[in-house]
Amino acid sequence: MPCAAVRSILPTYTDFLFERFFTVLMIRLARVGARKQPHYRVVVIEKDRARNGRSVEVVGTYNPRTSPASVDLKRERIDYWVSKGAQLSDRVGKLMAQQPAAAPVEAA
């Protein structure tokens, strides 16, 4: 019988069922540029799909070849998908941190 620390690391049957029957969404980069000219789309996609597989929604673009790198994100759509349980990839999280959300405009 493994100790409690090892048991907490091992995946449980309920984790297996959740991954198997519920779609886990990721917000990550999909490469669309030509060879040696990378350009990326920020997409909402199922976790198990291929890098450039069919996405649920395109929520932005990222071009690292410009100086400085150009990032265009639909923040409200990203916030919507995160509220629905989507997970950000490491790189998308860093891109969002580089571009803080705009302050809401107050109507006078």
C-alpha positions as a printed NumPy array, in Angstrom:
array([[  0.   ,   0.   ,   0.   ],
       [  1.616,   3.298,  -1.066],
       [  1.943,   6.081,   1.447],
       [ -0.462,   9.057,   1.399],
       [  1.983,  11.319,  -0.482],
       [  2.355,   8.846,  -3.337],
       [ -1.387,   8.152,  -3.398],
       [ -2.117,  11.869,  -3.847],
       [  0.209,  12.027,  -6.885],
       [ -1.203,   8.979,  -8.646],
       [ -4.183,   9.709, -10.92 ],
       [ -7.471,   8.492,  -9.564],
       [-10.275,   6.797, -11.412],
       [-12.424,   9.923, -11.131],
       [ -9.625,  11.948, -12.783],
       [ -9.596,   9.396, -15.583],
       [-13.361,   9.662, -16.038],
       [-13.24 ,  13.465, -16.043],
       [-10.501,  13.556, -18.702],
       [-12.28 ,  10.873, -20.749],
       [-15.811,  12.252, -20.799],
       [-15.374,  16.002, -20.32 ],
       [-13.514,  18.193, -22.752],
       [-10.593,  20.08 , -21.242],
       [ -9.986,  23.3  , -23.169],
       [ -6.655,  25.084, -23.553],
       [ -5.83 ,  28.545, -24.828],
       [ -2.576,  28.094, -26.697],
       [ -0.611,  29.051, -29.81 ],
       [ -1.134,  27.47 , -33.247],
       [  1.59 ,  28.098, -35.812],
       [  0.437,  29.389, -39.204],
       [  3.576,  30.983, -40.699],
       [  5.736,  29.727, -43.528],
       [  8.998,  27.874, -42.992],
       [ 11.405,  29.986, -40.91 ],
       [  8.76 ,  32.751, -40.697],
       [  6.679,  31.912, -37.624],
       [  3.346,  33.596, -37.058],
       [  0.89 ,  32.308, -34.473],
       [ -2.823,  32.344, -33.763],
       [ -4.007,  32.281, -30.161],
       [ -6.716,  29.625, -30.172],
       [ -9.137,  27.898, -27.819],
       [ -8.725,  24.189, -28.528],
       [ -9.335,  20.837, -26.88 ],
       [ -6.29 ,  19.712, -24.911],
       [ -5.889,  16.411, -26.768],
       [ -5.96 ,  17.881, -30.281],
       [ -2.889,  18.419, -32.453],
       [ -1.109,  21.786, -32.371],
       [ -2.795,  22.979, -35.567],
       [ -5.972,  20.913, -35.18 ],
       [ -9.51 ,  22.245, -35.402],
       [ -9.983,  24.994, -32.853],
       [-13.106,  26.159, -31.06 ],
       [-12.322,  29.865, -31.533],
       [ -9.45 ,  32.129, -32.588],
       [ -8.937,  34.726, -29.852],
       [ -5.831,  36.554, -31.059],
       [ -2.593,  36.624, -33.018],
       [  1.118,  36.805, -32.141],
       [  3.932,  37.763, -34.514],
       [  7.373,  37.405, -32.895],
       [  9.207,  38.601, -36.038],
       [  8.295,  42.272, -35.677],
       [ 10.277,  44.551, -33.412],
       [  8.747,  44.663, -30.827],
       [  6.658,  41.523, -31.221],
       [  3.06 ,  42.316, -32.119],
       [  0.337,  40.792, -29.968],
       [ -3.382,  41.195, -30.636],
       [ -5.634,  39.546, -28.038],
       [ -9.407,  39.589, -27.566],
       [ -9.251,  39.932, -23.777],
       [-12.994,  39.689, -23.189],
       [-13.197,  36.382, -25.104],
       [-10.157,  34.995, -23.279],
       [-11.709,  35.98 , -19.94 ],
       [-14.967,  34.309, -21.027],
       [-13.229,  31.01 , -21.861],
       [-11.17 ,  31.095, -18.668],
       [-14.42 ,  31.545, -16.703],
       [-15.737,  28.417, -18.462],
       [-12.697,  26.415, -17.299],
       [-10.171,  26.809, -20.12 ],
       [ -6.52 ,  26.715, -19.094],
       [ -3.867,  29.121, -20.404],
       [ -0.63 ,  27.745, -21.783],
       [  2.576,  29.146, -20.291],
       [  3.342,  31.306, -23.328],
       [ -0.181,  32.748, -23.604],
       [ -0.08 ,  33.561, -19.9  ],
       [  3.166,  35.473, -20.431],
       [  1.715,  37.318, -23.437],
       [ -1.304,  38.368, -21.368],
       [  0.958,  39.558, -18.555],
       [  2.92 ,  41.716, -21.024],
       [ -0.304,  43.413, -22.139],
       [ -2.251,  44.489, -19.065],
       [ -5.995,  44.876, -19.472],
       [ -7.205,  48.329, -20.443],
       [ -8.914,  50.322, -17.734],
       [-12.705,  50.42 , -18.159],
       [-13.981,  53.667, -19.675],
       [-16.494,  55.437, -17.458],
       [-19.468,  57.096, -19.157],
       [-19.908,  60.749, -18.142]])
